[in-house]
Amino acid sequence: MISLNFPTRMADRVSYSPMSDQSQGGTSRWLKRITQSMSGEPRDLAELIEGLREASERGLFDGDALVMLEGVLAVADMQVRDIMVPRSQMVFVERDESPDKLVELVVESGHSRFPVIGEDRDEILGILLAKDLLRLHAAGEGPFEIREYMRPVVFVPESKRLNVLLKEFRRSHNHIAMVVDEYGGVCGLVTIEDVIEQIVGEIDDEHDVEDDQAIRKEAPREFTVRALTPIADFNQYFATEFSDEEYDTIGGLIMQAFKRLPRRGETIQVKKLEFRVLRADRRRIDLLRVITPVDIEPPTQESVT
């Protein structure tokens, strides 16, 4: 194992896994250049990060590498509770649900793994993979017994360090874990993607819209819309007349329609338009699916400007 040549408390915090001889040698030279560029050994995490930023400014590595290095350091100090999906936003499937209802839930939510519950949300029986359900449903094989296809469920305390959790995910090949509080109750879930995003930044999924594109047509009558889209722009695109006196964005307007922060997968009808929440966190709505009563052609660039 290769460690940066820092005082013991820092070396314990930042380490690198074994690699091939060639890549290991390249990494050693790269780390040596960084440490040599620093004025003395860093005494704490703040000084280490500042040294890394100075090395990046001098061109030893690019900004993307700096973001990942800072992410690695941050993960060592973060706990599962810092990034978990809270219980209120979890999408469950019930043990006795029919296959058709399960398929509908899978399609609507966009998730690939689902906790299976029994009598209540604290009774997590296992994990159902969407690919197992869809494959069996498509094949039209006999009665579907969910117990036969549930994967084992992993429970982790909300206080577990993210770097430890990432090692356990890699070792066990699990990609999801249920988070429990000090009393043993389920308080959320966490995935390997959640941890990796703390290092490399947000990982785009199939619902993501390009940075310069607030509204994207997905199919006839179906559109993906960023929640931060100004209401005026939304009105121009969809020929609607929503008021922007109280709220500036379409996400604020939809939150007002719900009269609360909605969860992913929830749907509401507003003036003949159907709004489905594709992505939201504990603070705000991020992405919406808009279904119109009739097909709408996106306005031309000339009409937008």
C-alpha positions as CSV (number, residue, x, y, z in Angstrom):
1,M,0.0,0.0,0.0
2,I,1.2,3.5,-0.9
3,S,0.7,6.3,1.6
4,L,1.5,9.9,1.3
5,N,4.5,10.9,3.3
6,F,2.5,12.9,5.9
7,P,2.4,12.7,9.7
8,T,0.8,9.5,10.9
9,R,-2.6,11.0,11.5
10,M,-2.8,12.2,7.9
11,A,-1.3,9.1,6.4
12,D,-3.9,7.0,8.2
13,R,-6.6,9.1,6.5
14,V,-5.3,9.1,2.9
15,S,-4.1,5.8,1.4
16,Y,-4.2,4.1,-2.0
17,S,-4.9,0.5,-2.9
18,P,-2.4,-1.8,-4.5
19,M,-2.1,-1.5,-8.2
20,S,0.1,-3.0,-11.0
21,D,3.8,-2.2,-10.8
22,Q,3.6,0.2,-13.7
23,S,0.7,2.2,-12.4
24,Q,2.0,2.0,-8.8
25,G,5.3,3.6,-10.0
26,G,3.5,6.3,-11.9
27,T,1.3,7.0,-8.8
28,S,4.4,7.2,-6.6
29,R,6.1,9.7,-8.9
30,W,2.8,11.8,-9.1
31,L,2.4,11.8,-5.3
32,K,6.1,12.7,-4.8
33,R,5.7,15.7,-7.1
34,I,2.7,16.9,-5.0
35,T,4.4,16.5,-1.7
36,Q,7.6,18.1,-2.9
37,S,5.6,21.1,-4.1
38,M,4.3,21.7,-0.6
39,S,6.1,23.9,1.8
40,G,6.6,21.4,4.6
41,E,4.4,18.6,5.7
42,P,0.8,19.5,6.3
43,R,-0.2,19.5,9.9
44,D,-3.9,18.9,9.5
45,L,-6.6,18.2,6.8
46,A,-7.1,21.9,6.1
47,E,-3.4,22.4,5.2
48,L,-3.4,19.3,3.1
49,I,-6.3,20.5,1.0
50,E,-4.7,23.9,0.7
51,G,-1.5,22.3,-0.5
52,L,-3.5,20.2,-3.1
53,R,-5.2,23.3,-4.4
54,E,-1.9,25.1,-4.8
55,A,-0.4,22.1,-6.6
56,S,-3.5,22.1,-9.0
57,E,-3.0,25.8,-9.7
58,R,0.6,25.1,-10.6
59,G,-0.6,22.6,-13.2
60,L,0.5,19.3,-11.5
61,F,-3.0,18.0,-12.0
62,D,-6.2,19.4,-13.4
63,G,-9.3,20.6,-11.6
64,D,-11.3,17.4,-12.0
65,A,-8.5,15.5,-10.2
66,L,-8.6,18.1,-7.4
67,V,-12.3,17.7,-7.0
68,M,-11.9,13.9,-6.6
69,L,-9.0,14.2,-4.2
70,E,-11.1,16.5,-2.0
71,G,-14.0,14.1,-2.3
72,V,-11.8,11.2,-1.1
73,L,-10.7,13.3,1.9
74,A,-14.3,14.4,2.6
75,V,-15.6,10.8,2.5
76,A,-13.3,9.8,5.3
77,D,-15.0,12.3,7.6
78,M,-18.6,11.8,6.5
79,Q,-21.1,9.4,7.9
80,V,-24.0,7.5,6.3
81,R,-26.6,9.9,7.8
82,D,-25.0,12.7,5.8
83,I,-26.0,11.3,2.4
84,M,-28.7,8.7,2.9
85,V,-32.1,8.9,1.2
86,P,-34.4,9.5,4.2
87,R,-37.2,7.1,5.0
88,S,-39.9,9.6,3.8
89,Q,-38.4,9.5,0.3
90,M,-37.8,5.7,0.0
91,V,-39.7,3.7,-2.6
92,F,-40.8,0.4,-1.1
93,V,-42.6,-2.6,-2.6
94,E,-45.0,-4.7,-0.6
95,R,-44.5,-8.4,-0.2
96,D,-48.0,-9.3,-1.4
97,E,-48.2,-6.8,-4.3
98,S,-49.2,-8.2,-7.7
99,P,-46.6,-8.4,-10.5
100,D,-48.5,-5.9,-12.6
101,K,-48.4,-3.3,-9.8
102,L,-44.7,-4.0,-9.2
103,V,-43.9,-3.5,-12.8
104,E,-45.8,-0.2,-12.8
105,L,-43.9,1.0,-9.7
106,V,-40.6,0.1,-11.3
107,V,-41.3,2.0,-14.5
108,E,-42.6,5.0,-12.6
109,S,-39.8,5.3,-10.1
110,G,-36.8,4.6,-12.4
111,H,-35.0,2.8,-9.6
112,S,-33.2,-0.5,-10.0
113,R,-33.4,-1.9,-6.5
114,F,-36.4,-1.9,-4.1
115,P,-36.7,-2.7,-0.4
116,V,-39.5,-5.3,0.1
117,I,-41.6,-4.7,3.3
118,G,-43.9,-6.9,5.3
119,E,-46.4,-5.6,7.8
120,D,-44.7,-2.1,8.1
121,R,-41.8,-0.1,6.9
122,D,-39.5,-1.4,9.7
123,E,-39.9,-4.9,8.5
124,I,-37.5,-5.1,5.5
125,L,-37.6,-8.6,4.2
126,G,-35.2,-8.3,1.3
127,I,-34.3,-6.4,-1.9
128,L,-36.0,-6.9,-5.2
129,L,-34.0,-6.1,-8.4
130,A,-36.0,-4.6,-11.2
131,K,-34.2,-6.7,-13.8
132,D,-35.4,-9.9,-12.1
133,L,-39.0,-8.7,-12.0
134,L,-39.0,-7.4,-15.6
135,R,-37.3,-10.5,-17.0
136,L,-39.8,-12.8,-15.4
137,H,-42.8,-10.6,-16.3
138,A,-41.7,-10.4,-19.9
139,A,-41.2,-14.2,-20.1
140,G,-44.8,-14.7,-18.9
141,E,-43.7,-17.6,-16.6
142,G,-46.2,-19.0,-14.1
143,P,-47.2,-17.4,-10.8
144,F,-44.7,-14.8,-9.5
145,E,-43.6,-15.5,-5.9
146,I,-41.6,-12.5,-4.7
147,R,-39.9,-14.4,-1.9
148,E,-38.1,-16.6,-4.4
149,Y,-36.4,-13.5,-6.0
150,M,-35.6,-11.3,-3.0
151,R,-31.9,-10.7,-2.4
152,P,-30.6,-10.5,1.2
153,V,-30.8,-7.1,2.8
154,V,-27.9,-5.4,4.5
155,F,-28.4,-3.1,7.4
156,V,-25.9,-0.4,8.4
157,P,-25.9,2.1,11.3
158,E,-26.4,5.8,10.3
159,S,-23.1,6.6,12.1
160,K,-21.0,4.3,9.8
161,R,-18.1,6.1,8.0
162,L,-18.6,6.4,4.2
163,N,-15.0,5.1,3.5
164,V,-15.8,2.0,5.5
165,L,-19.1,1.5,3.8
166,L,-17.5,1.8,0.4
167,K,-15.1,-1.0,1.2
168,E,-17.9,-3.2,2.4
169,F,-19.9,-2.5,-0.7
170,R,-16.9,-3.5,-2.9
171,R,-16.2,-6.6,-0.9
172,S,-19.7,-7.9,-0.7
173,H,-20.8,-6.8,-4.2
174,N,-23.9,-5.2,-2.6
175,H,-25.1,-1.9,-4.0
176,I,-27.7,-0.9,-1.5
177,A,-28.1,-1.0,2.3
178,M,-30.8,-0.1,4.7
179,V,-29.9,2.5,7.3
180,V,-31.0,2.0,10.9
181,D,-31.0,4.4,13.9
182,E,-29.8,3.7,17.4
183,Y,-33.2,2.1,18.2
184,G,-33.0,-0.3,15.3
185,G,-35.7,1.5,13.2
186,V,-35.2,2.0,9.5
187,C,-34.4,5.7,8.9
188,G,-33.2,5.6,5.3
189,L,-31.2,3.8,2.6
190,V,-27.9,4.4,1.0
191,T,-26.4,3.1,-2.3
192,I,-22.9,2.7,-3.7
193,E,-23.7,5.4,-6.2
194,D,-24.5,7.8,-3.3
195,V,-21.0,7.2,-1.9
196,I,-19.2,7.4,-5.2
197,E,-21.0,10.7,-6.1
198,Q,-19.3,12.2,-3.0
199,I,-15.9,11.6,-4.7
200,V,-16.6,12.1,-8.4
201,G,-19.6,14.4,-8.3
202,E,-23.2,13.7,-9.4
203,I,-23.6,10.8,-11.8
204,D,-26.1,11.6,-14.5
205,D,-28.9,9.2,-15.1
206,E,-31.4,8.7,-17.9
207,H,-33.6,11.5,-16.5
208,D,-30.9,14.2,-16.6
209,V,-31.2,17.2,-18.8
210,E,-28.3,18.9,-20.4
211,D,-27.0,21.9,-18.5
212,D,-28.1,24.3,-21.2
213,Q,-31.5,22.6,-21.7
214,A,-34.2,23.3,-19.2
215,I,-36.9,21.4,-21.0
216,R,-36.5,18.3,-23.2
217,K,-39.2,16.5,-25.2
218,E,-39.0,12.7,-24.4
219,A,-42.0,11.4,-26.3
220,P,-45.3,12.6,-27.7
221,R,-46.9,14.5,-24.8
222,E,-44.0,13.8,-22.4
223,F,-41.4,16.3,-21.3
224,T,-38.6,16.4,-18.8
225,V,-38.3,19.7,-17.1
226,R,-35.8,21.1,-14.6
227,A,-37.6,22.3,-11.5
228,L,-35.5,25.6,-11.6
229,T,-37.0,26.5,-15.0
230,P,-38.5,30.0,-14.7
231,I,-42.3,30.0,-14.9
232,A,-42.1,32.6,-17.7
233,D,-40.0,30.2,-19.8
234,F,-42.3,27.3,-18.9
235,N,-45.3,29.3,-20.0
236,Q,-43.7,30.2,-23.3
237,Y,-42.8,26.6,-24.1
238,F,-46.2,25.1,-23.1
239,A,-48.4,28.0,-24.0
240,T,-49.6,28.1,-20.4
241,E,-50.5,31.0,-18.1
242,F,-49.1,30.1,-14.7
243,S,-48.6,33.1,-12.4
244,D,-45.1,34.0,-11.4
245,E,-46.1,36.5,-8.7
246,E,-45.5,34.2,-5.8
247,Y,-42.9,31.8,-7.2
248,D,-40.2,32.3,-9.8
249,T,-39.7,28.6,-10.8
250,I,-41.9,25.8,-11.9
251,G,-40.6,23.7,-9.0
252,G,-41.8,26.3,-6.5
253,L,-45.2,26.4,-8.1
254,I,-45.5,22.6,-8.0
255,M,-44.4,22.5,-4.3
256,Q,-47.2,25.0,-3.6
257,A,-49.7,22.8,-5.4
258,F,-48.6,19.8,-3.2
259,K,-48.6,22.1,-0.1
260,R,-45.5,20.2,1.0
261,L,-42.2,18.8,-0.4
262,P,-43.3,15.9,-2.5
263,R,-41.4,12.6,-2.8
264,R,-40.0,11.0,-5.9
265,G,-42.7,9.4,-8.0
266,E,-45.6,11.5,-6.7
267,T,-47.9,13.0,-9.2
268,I,-50.3,16.0,-9.3
269,Q,-52.6,17.5,-11.9
270,V,-52.4,21.3,-12.4
271,K,-54.5,23.0,-15.1
272,K,-54.7,19.9,-17.4
273,L,-51.0,19.2,-17.1
274,E,-49.7,16.1,-15.1
275,F,-46.6,16.7,-13.1
276,R,-44.6,13.7,-11.8
277,V,-41.6,14.2,-9.5
278,L,-38.6,12.4,-11.1
279,R,-36.0,13.5,-8.6
280,A,-36.1,15.4,-5.3
281,D,-34.1,15.5,-2.1
282,R,-35.0,16.5,1.5
283,R,-34.9,20.3,0.6
284,R,-36.2,20.8,-3.0
285,I,-37.6,19.3,-6.2
286,D,-35.0,18.8,-8.8
287,L,-36.6,17.3,-11.9
288,L,-40.1,16.9,-13.2
289,R,-41.9,14.8,-15.9
290,V,-44.7,16.9,-17.5
291,I,-47.4,15.1,-19.5
292,T,-49.6,17.3,-21.6
293,P,-53.2,16.5,-22.8
294,V,-52.1,17.0,-26.5
295,D,-48.8,16.9,-28.2
296,I,-46.8,20.1,-28.2
297,E,-44.0,21.0,-30.6
298,P,-41.1,22.8,-28.9
299,P,-41.0,26.5,-29.9
300,T,-38.4,27.4,-32.5
301,Q,-35.3,29.3,-31.5
302,E,-36.6,32.4,-33.1
303,S,-39.8,32.4,-31.0
304,V,-37.8,31.8,-27.8
305,T,-35.6,34.8,-28.5
